[in-house]
Each structure stands twice: as structure tokens, then as C-alpha cells.
């Protein structure tokens, strides 16, 4: 990354400070969400169960046995 130097002191406007504060809030939200998702169990068992149920239903439907 390249840093540019200004010939004079430049202060941030109120709008720029507000944008920076919003960016910090979004970063904190995303970091917390990523930590929560990493700690939770993976959805693989639920997907496997749903896939098994679907394949069983397809097999039953292929021989003419439909669910009630």
C-alpha cells in the first residue's frame, strides 16, 4: 500500500468520521458472526439426513408408492 503525504495538515470531516465509525461497526459485526459460525456445528448431518430421506422418497416413487 502506498501512503501519500499532504503538504498541510488535513482533518477529517464529520461525514468522514461517521463513515469510519460505521466501517468499524461493520467490521466488528462481521468478526463476531464469523467467530459464531466457526464455533457452531456444521450442517452436514442435517444435509445427509435430508438427502437420505429424499433418495428414499424417490426410490419409493419410482415403484409407484407415494406418501400419504
N, C-alpha and C positions, 0 to 999 in steps of 0.2 A: 504494500500500500504506500502511496506517496503522500507526504504531508506538504501542504503549501503554506508558506508564511505570508502573513499580511504586513504591509508596511506600517499599519497603525493598529491600535487596539480596537477590536470589534467585539461588541457584546451581543448576546443572543436576545432576540425579541421575545415578547411574551408568547407569541404563537409558536416560535421555535422551542421554547421551554415546555410548552404544553405538548408539542409533538414528541419531544424527548421523554417526557413523563409517561405519555401513552405507550411509547415503544418499550419502556421499562416494564410497564404493567403487562403488556402482551408477552414479553419475554418471560416474566415470572409465571404467568398463566400456562404458557406452553411447557416450561420446565416442570412445573408441578404436575401437569397432565401426563407428560412423558414418564415421570417417576411413578405415578399411579399405575399407568399401563404396564410398566415393566414389572411392577410388584404383583399384578393380578395374574390369575391362571390363564393359560392360553385357551382359546375357544375350540381347540382340536377335538376334545371328547364330544362336545355338543355337535360339531360338524360331522363327526364319524357316526354318531347315533342317528342324525337326520339322514345321512347318506344311506345307512343300512336300512332305515325304515322306508325310504324312497325306493331303493332297489327291491326290497321285499314286496312293496305295493306294485311295482312294475311287473315283477315276476308273476304275482297273483293275477294281475290284469291281463297278462298275455295268455293265460289259460282260461280266461273268462270269469274269474272270481273277483267280483267287485266288492268294495267295502260297503257296509250297510249305512 
